[in-house]
């Protein structure tokens, strides 16, 4: 995808938010009550925007404007020196050079290769994109993590000396999910609609599909309906198991990232999964992300979206034309669980593109230039509380977007600490 086409591939968070950054060495006074908000600003193409000043920002905590007492613009060196733009739209130069100077803040990029959701083909495309990222879009001093639900913490390495080990782990990874092409196949979303939401419309649609595939039930559709309901229960149970495995890995990775300094990002390379509020791990991810000050970015490995799996050329029986529209719409929300995680943690989703390497480059770019805004928050209540943070841009910055976090957990007044 070229130029502004990237904008159509981004799903930006509806609520813009921020949290504390752990920059080393510290650039701010060592005051326990100070909150440091790290903010990335990008243009319509997703490139970092440089040249903004303290006067361009407004920080609100729980809806109340806060006085910005400290401000710093951080720019990490990037291979080739390109990508970022100044606030006026002109190309911006990065500091340093091809390699980050020793004093530059370290950047940590954790990539979760979601092998339980990726097919073999999707996995190979993701591996090619990760290799491109390691080869051309990282700098000396960057720390890269490779993690998967099956392998676990495959490798944590600092570049460039750790590159060989990362490539070795990357080579060993593969997508493990097998697409169901059987006569009784159904999507995870259909299974959830039938088994959990008791959606009759979805159940009737799947029933018609089964009738077109399975002979002998033309005169006994109610008997086949029982098969549809039973199959939905099985598919939903398997989807839930797979989702919880992925979410557990994400949570453990975020908990380990909490102890790291500098700019941190977590990329979920996955085909995505349904959103299920009954799974508590979704809420756990949000809290772990806040505590780690790490956004989750979702790289949708499905690429350009077309037909549902049971509508392609490998399906023997034709699909009723009346049943074409709903499944196509459902494919757009089949990965909603991963998209919600990205939005809720301050990241974004890259979907509906076959250029996965470009997607990873865009995510890495958001970590190459950012702003640190410090302010003294009001005292929290005795029991502590979650504090909402919103960052806004002033006039003259139209068309720019903020990537930051929703807030932080304030410590009780009796034992305040830096969020």
C-alpha positions in Angstrom: 0.0 0.0 0.0 1.3 3.5 -0.9 0.9 7.0 0.5 -2.4 7.8 2.2 -3.6 4.3 1.6 -2.2 3.3 4.9 -4.8 5.4 6.6 -7.6 3.1 5.4 -5.7 0.2 7.0 -5.6 1.7 10.5 -8.2 1.3 13.1 -7.5 4.1 15.6 -8.6 4.1 19.2 -11.8 6.1 19.7 -10.4 7.3 23.0 -6.9 8.7 23.1 -4.9 8.0 26.2 -1.6 8.0 28.0 0.4 6.6 30.9 3.8 6.9 32.6 7.0 6.2 30.7 10.1 4.7 32.3 12.8 6.6 30.5 16.5 6.0 31.5 18.3 8.1 32.5 15.5 10.1 34.0 14.9 13.5 32.5 12.6 14.8 35.2 12.8 15.6 38.9 12.6 12.5 41.1 9.3 13.5 42.6 7.1 10.6 43.6 3.9 12.4 42.7 5.0 13.3 39.2 3.2 11.6 36.3 5.2 11.3 33.0 3.0 10.8 29.9 4.6 9.4 26.8 2.8 10.4 23.6 3.4 9.5 19.9 2.0 11.8 17.3 1.6 10.6 13.7 0.3 12.0 10.4 -2.3 10.5 8.1 0.3 8.0 6.7 1.3 6.9 10.2 4.7 8.6 10.2 5.9 10.2 13.5 5.5 13.9 13.7 8.4 16.0 15.1 8.9 19.6 16.0 5.9 19.9 18.4 6.3 22.0 21.5 4.8 22.0 25.0 2.3 24.6 23.9 0.9 22.2 21.3 -0.3 19.8 24.0 -3.1 19.7 26.6 -3.2 17.0 29.3 -6.4 16.2 31.2 -6.7 13.9 34.2 -10.2 12.8 34.9 -11.4 15.6 32.6 -9.4 18.4 34.5 -6.6 20.2 32.6 -3.2 19.8 34.1 -0.2 22.1 34.0 2.6 20.5 32.0 5.7 21.2 34.1 8.3 19.2 32.1 8.6 18.4 28.4 11.0 16.5 26.2 11.0 15.4 22.6 12.7 12.0 22.2 14.0 10.9 18.7 15.6 7.5 18.2 17.9 6.9 15.3 16.3 5.0 12.4 17.9 3.0 9.6 18.1 5.3 6.6 17.2 8.3 8.6 13.7 8.6 7.0 10.1 8.3 7.9 9.3 11.0 10.4 7.7 14.3 9.4 7.8 17.7 11.1 4.6 19.3 12.3 4.4 21.3 9.1 4.4 18.2 6.9 8.1 18.5 5.8 10.4 15.5 6.1 12.2 15.5 9.5 15.7 14.4 10.2 16.4 12.0 13.1 19.2 12.4 15.5 22.2 10.1 15.8 22.7 8.1 12.6 22.3 4.5 11.4 23.1 3.4 15.0 21.7 4.9 18.2 24.2 6.7 20.3 24.9 5.1 23.7 22.9 7.8 25.5 19.8 7.2 23.4 16.8 5.7 25.2 16.4 2.0 24.6 13.4 0.7 22.6 11.8 -2.7 23.3 9.7 -4.4 20.7 7.9 -7.6 21.7 6.4 -9.7 18.9 3.9 -12.4 19.8 3.7 -14.9 17.0 0.2 -16.3 17.6 0.8 -19.7 16.2 -2.4 -21.2 17.6 -4.5 -18.8 15.4 -2.2 -18.6 12.4 -2.5 -21.1 9.5 0.7 -22.4 8.0 0.5 -19.9 5.1 -0.3 -17.0 7.3 2.6 -17.9 9.6 5.1 -17.9 6.7 3.9 -14.4 5.6 4.3 -13.1 9.2 7.8 -14.7 9.5 8.9 -12.9 6.3 7.6 -9.6 7.7 9.4 -10.1 11.0 12.6 -10.9 9.2 12.3 -7.7 7.1 11.8 -5.7 10.4 14.9 -7.2 12.0 17.0 -6.7 8.9 16.0 -3.2 7.9 14.0 -1.4 10.5 15.8 -1.8 13.8 18.8 0.0 15.3 21.7 -0.9 17.5 20.5 -1.1 21.1 16.9 -2.1 20.3 15.7 -5.1 22.3 13.5 -7.5 20.4 11.4 -10.3 21.9 10.0 -13.3 20.0 7.2 -15.0 21.8 4.5 -17.6 20.9 1.8 -19.6 22.7 3.5 -22.9 21.8 7.2 -22.0 22.3 6.7 -19.4 25.0 9.5 -16.8 25.5 11.5 -17.9 22.4 14.2 -15.3 22.5 15.0 -11.9 24.1 18.0 -10.3 22.4 19.6 -6.9 22.0 20.6 -5.9 18.5 22.8 -6.3 16.6 24.7 -9.0 18.5 21.5 -11.0 19.3 20.2 -11.0 15.7 21.4 -14.5 14.9 19.6 -16.1 17.8 16.4 -14.2 16.8 16.6 -15.5 13.2 17.1 -19.1 14.5 13.9 -18.9 16.7 12.0 -17.2 13.9 12.9 -20.1 11.5 11.5 -22.6 14.0 8.1 -21.0 14.3 5.1 -22.0 12.2 1.3 -21.4 12.0 -0.5 -24.4 13.6 -4.1 -23.8 13.0 -5.8 -26.0 10.4 -8.8 -24.5 8.6 -11.9 -26.7 8.9 -13.2 -27.6 5.4 -15.7 -30.3 6.6 -19.4 -30.3 5.8 -20.1 -29.1 9.4 -17.6 -26.3 9.5 -18.7 -22.9 11.0 -16.8 -19.8 12.0 -16.0 -19.0 15.7 -18.3 -16.0 15.4 -21.2 -18.1 14.1 -20.6 -20.6 17.0 -20.7 -17.8 19.5 -23.8 -16.4 18.0 -25.6 -19.8 18.2 -24.2 -21.3 21.4 -24.0 -18.1 23.5 -26.3 -15.4 22.0 -28.9 -17.9 20.8 -29.2 -15.9 17.6 -31.9 -17.6 15.5 -31.0 -15.8 12.3 -27.4 -17.1 12.4 -28.7 -20.6 13.3 -31.1 -20.7 10.4 -28.4 -19.6 8.0 -26.0 -22.3 9.2 -28.8 -24.8 9.0 -29.4 -24.0 5.4 -25.8 -24.4 4.6 -25.7 -27.8 6.3 -28.8 -28.9 4.4 -27.0 -28.1 1.1 -24.0 -30.2 2.1 -25.4 -33.2 4.1 -27.8 -35.4 2.2 -30.7 -37.2 3.9 -32.0 -34.4 6.1 -34.3 -32.7 3.6 -37.4 -34.1 5.4 -35.9 -33.8 8.9 -34.5 -30.3 9.3 -35.2 -30.3 13.1 -32.9 -33.2 13.5 -30.2 -31.4 11.7 -30.9 -28.3 13.8 -29.8 -30.3 16.8 -26.5 -31.1 15.0 -26.0 -27.4 14.3 -26.5 -26.5 17.9 -24.2 -29.3 19.1 -21.5 -28.3 16.6 -21.7 -24.7 17.6 -21.0 -25.7 21.2 -18.0 -27.6 20.2 -16.6 -24.9 17.9 -17.2 -22.2 20.6 -15.4 -24.3 23.3 -12.4 -24.8 21.0 -12.3 -21.0 20.1 -12.5 -20.1 23.8 -9.6 -22.4 24.6 -7.5 -21.0 21.8 -8.2 -17.4 22.8 -7.3 -18.0 26.5 -4.0 -19.6 25.5 -3.1 -16.5 23.4 -4.3 -14.0 26.1 -2.3 -15.8 28.8 0.9 -15.4 26.7 0.1 -11.7 26.1 -0.5 -11.2 29.8 2.8 -12.9 30.8 4.7 -10.9 28.2 3.2 -7.6 29.4 4.1 -8.5 33.0 7.7 -9.0 32.0 7.8 -5.8 30.0 6.7 -3.9 33.2 10.3 -4.1 34.5 11.9 -2.7 31.3 13.0 0.9 30.8 12.4 3.0 27.7 9.8 2.9 24.9 8.0 -0.4 24.7 5.5 -1.9 22.2 3.9 -5.3 21.9 2.8 -6.6 18.5 0.3 -9.3 18.2 0.8 -11.0 14.8 -2.4 -13.1 14.6 -5.5 -13.9 12.5 -7.4 -12.4 15.4 -10.2 -13.8 17.5 -13.7 -13.1 18.6 -14.5 -10.7 21.5 -16.0 -12.5 24.4 -16.7 -10.4 27.6 -17.1 -13.7 29.5 -13.4 -14.3 29.2 -11.7 -12.5 32.2 -8.3 -12.5 30.5 -9.5 -9.6 28.3 -9.7 -7.4 31.4 -6.4 -8.7 32.7 -4.7 -7.7 29.6 -5.8 -4.1 30.0 -4.6 -3.9 33.5 -1.2 -5.5 32.6 -0.8 -3.1 29.8 -1.4 -0.1 32.0 1.1 -1.3 34.6 3.7 -2.1 31.9 3.1 1.2 30.1 2.9 -0.8 26.9 0.5 -0.6 24.0 -0.7 -3.6 22.1 -0.7 -3.4 18.3 -2.6 -5.9 16.2 -1.2 -7.0 12.9 -4.0 -8.9 11.1 -2.3 -11.7 9.3 -5.5 -12.5 7.2 -4.5 -9.9 4.7 -7.1 -8.6 2.2 -10.5 -10.0 3.2 -12.6 -11.9 0.7 -15.0 -14.7 1.2 -15.5 -16.7 4.4 -13.6 -20.1 4.4 -16.8 -22.1 3.5 -17.5 -19.8 0.5 -14.3 -20.3 -1.4 -13.5 -22.6 -4.4 -12.7 -25.5 -2.1 -16.3 -25.8 -0.9 -18.2 -28.3 -2.8 -21.8 -27.2 -2.3 -23.0 -23.8 -3.5 -24.0 -21.2 -0.9 -27.6 -19.8 -0.9 -27.3 -16.3 -2.4 -29.5 -15.0 0.5 -26.7 -16.1 2.9 -23.8 -14.3 1.2 -24.2 -10.8 2.8 -24.2 -11.7 6.5 -21.1 -13.9 6.5 -19.1 -11.3 4.6 -20.1 -8.7 7.2 -19.2 -11.2 9.9 -15.7 -11.6 8.5 -15.1 -7.9 9.3 -15.8 -8.5 13.0 -14.3 -12.0 13.3 -11.1 -10.5 14.8 -12.9 -8.0 17.0 -11.3 -9.4 20.2 -7.8 -8.5 19.0 -9.0 -5.1 17.7 -10.5 -4.3 21.0 -7.3 -5.1 22.9 -5.3 -2.8 20.6 -7.8 0.1 21.0 -8.1 -0.3 24.7 -4.3 -0.4 25.3 -3.4 2.6 23.1 -2.2 0.8 20.0 -4.0 0.3 16.7 -4.9 -2.4 14.2 -3.4 -2.9 10.8 -5.8 -5.0 8.7 -7.0 -5.7 5.2 -3.6 -5.4 3.7 -1.2 -8.0 2.3 1.8 -5.8 3.1 2.5 -7.2 6.5 6.1 -6.0 6.4 4.9 -2.5 5.8 2.6 -2.8 8.8 5.4 -3.8 11.1 7.5 -1.0 9.8 4.7 1.4 10.6 4.4 0.1 14.1 8.1 0.3 14.7 8.0 3.9 13.5 5.6 4.9 16.3 8.4 4.0 18.8 11.1 6.0 17.0 9.9 9.5 18.0 7.7 10.5 20.9 7.1 13.2 23.6 7.4 13.0 27.3 5.0 15.3 29.2 5.3 15.6 33.0 2.8 17.0 35.4 1.9 16.9 39.1 -1.4 15.2 39.6 -3.9 15.9 42.3 -3.6 13.6 45.3 -5.5 10.3 45.0 -8.2 9.2 47.5 -7.0 7.1 50.5 -7.7 3.8 48.8 -6.1 4.7 45.5 -7.9 4.9 42.2 -7.7 4.5 38.4 -7.1 7.9 36.9 -8.1 8.7 33.3 -5.7 10.7 31.1 -6.5 12.4 27.8 -4.0 14.2 25.7 -5.1 16.7 23.1 -3.4 18.8 20.4 -3.9 22.5 19.9 -4.7 24.5 16.8 -2.6 24.1 13.7 -2.3 20.3 14.2 -5.3 19.2 12.2 -5.0 15.8 10.6 -2.5 14.5 13.3 -3.3 11.7 15.6 -2.2 10.9 19.1 -1.2 7.4 20.3 -1.1 7.3 24.0 -2.7 5.5 26.9 -6.0 5.9 28.9 -4.5 6.4 32.3 -2.8 4.8 35.3 -3.5 3.3 38.7 -2.8 5.8 41.4 -1.3 4.4 44.6 -3.1 5.1 47.9 -2.4 8.5 49.3 -0.5 6.9 52.2 2.1 5.3 49.9 2.2 7.3 46.7 4.6 6.3 44.0 5.3 7.2 40.4 2.5 5.7 38.3 
